[in-house]
Amino acid sequence: MYKSGRFVAEALGDLRPEQVQPNGVDLTLAAVSEQVEPGRIERGDKHVGDRTEIDPDDGVYRLEPGAYVAEYGERVAVPEGHVGFVYPRSSLMRNSCMLHTAVWDAGYEGRGEGLLEVHHEIELEADARIAQFVLAEAAHEETYEGSYQHEKLD
Ligand SMILES: O=c1ccn([C@H]2C[C@H](O)[C@@H](COP(=O)(O)OP(=O)(O)OP(=O)(O)O)O2)c(=O)[nH]1
C-alpha cells in the first residue's frame, strides 16, 4: 500500500508546504549533468562514467532533446518496511519529458539521481519541482548498505 504524502514528508523532513502532495512529496531539480564517457556494468561491480555538469543560464536549464542525469535537492530517507519510487511531475511528462527511476531501497539515505529524458526542448528553472517521490510498504530482510549510501549529504 502506498503511504500518504504527509507520511512521506515526515520521513524526509525539511520540505516546503507546496512540496507535500496527497500521495507523495515533490522533489526539486538541484543539478543537471550529461554523461561524457562510457560506464560499465560487470557481474560483480560497476563504474559510473564521468559527467559534465550543465550551468543554468540565469537560473534556467535550457535543454535540447537528449538524456541527462538530474540530481534531486532533497535528502531522501527510506524508512524500514518501505520502498520508494519516483514519478515525473505530470507537467514534465505533458511537455514530452520523462524521469526514470530505479528502486529506492529501505534504509537508503542520500540525495539521489534520476534519468531525465528530454524529447522536446524544455526550460527547467533550478530548484523547480520536477518529480514526485512516493513510499510503499514493503517486506525486506536487510536494509540498504550499498555504495550510494549517504551520497551527497552535507
Ligand atoms: O532512481 C533512483 C533509484 C534509486 N536511487 C538511490 C536509492 C537506492 O537505494 C540507491 C541504490 O540503488 P541500487 O541498489 O539500484 O544501486 P546499484 O546499482 O545496485 O548499486 P549498489 O549495489 O552500490 O547499491 O540509489 C536513486 O538515486 N535514483
The ligand as a Tripos MOL2 file, in Angstrom:
@<TRIPOS>MOLECULE
LIG
   28    29     1     0     0
SMALL
NO_CHARGES

@<TRIPOS>ATOM
      1 O1         16.0120    6.3290   -9.4210 O.2       1 LIG1
      2 C1         16.7060    6.1170   -8.4220 C.ar      1 LIG1
      3 C2         16.5830    4.9380   -7.6700 C.ar      1 LIG1
      4 C3         17.4030    4.7360   -6.5800 C.ar      1 LIG1
      5 N1         18.3060    5.7080   -6.1920 N.ar      1 LIG1
      6 C4         19.1390    5.5130   -4.9970 C.3       1 LIG1
      7 C5         18.3560    4.8320   -3.8900 C.3       1 LIG1
      8 C6         18.8290    3.4040   -3.9430 C.3       1 LIG1
      9 O2         18.6710    2.7690   -2.6950 O.3       1 LIG1
     10 C7         20.2840    3.6050   -4.3440 C.3       1 LIG1
     11 C8         20.9610    2.3910   -4.8810 C.3       1 LIG1
     12 O3         20.2150    1.8710   -5.9400 O.3       1 LIG1
     13 P1         20.5810    0.3980   -6.4610 P.3       1 LIG1
     14 O4         20.5510   -0.5460   -5.3080 O.co2     1 LIG1
     15 O5         19.7260    0.1150   -7.6270 O.co2     1 LIG1
     16 O6         22.1160    0.6280   -6.9080 O.3       1 LIG1
     17 P2         23.1480   -0.4310   -7.5300 P.3       1 LIG1
     18 O7         23.4310   -0.0340   -8.9210 O.co2     1 LIG1
     19 O8         22.6470   -1.8330   -7.3000 O.co2     1 LIG1
     20 O9         24.4640   -0.1520   -6.7030 O.3       1 LIG1
     21 P3         24.8100   -0.6510   -5.1970 P.3       1 LIG1
     22 O10        24.9130   -2.1480   -5.2630 O.co2     1 LIG1
     23 O11        26.1130    0.0050   -4.8460 O.co2     1 LIG1
     24 O12        23.7030   -0.1870   -4.3240 O.co2     1 LIG1
     25 O13        20.2160    4.6460   -5.3290 O.3       1 LIG1
     26 C9         18.4150    6.8600   -6.9160 C.ar      1 LIG1
     27 O14        19.2010    7.7460   -6.6000 O.2       1 LIG1
     28 N2         17.6290    7.0300   -8.0190 N.ar      1 LIG1
@<TRIPOS>BOND
     1     1     2 2
     2     2     3 ar
     3     2    28 ar
     4     3     4 ar
     5     4     5 ar
     6     5     6 1
     7     5    26 ar
     8     6     7 1
     9     6    25 1
    10     7     8 1
    11     8     9 1
    12     8    10 1
    13    10    11 1
    14    10    25 1
    15    11    12 1
    16    12    13 1
    17    13    14 2
    18    13    15 1
    19    13    16 1
    20    16    17 1
    21    17    18 2
    22    17    19 1
    23    17    20 1
    24    20    21 1
    25    21    22 2
    26    21    23 1
    27    21    24 1
    28    26    27 2
    29    26    28 ar
@<TRIPOS>SUBSTRUCTURE
     1 LIG1         1 GROUP 0 **** ****
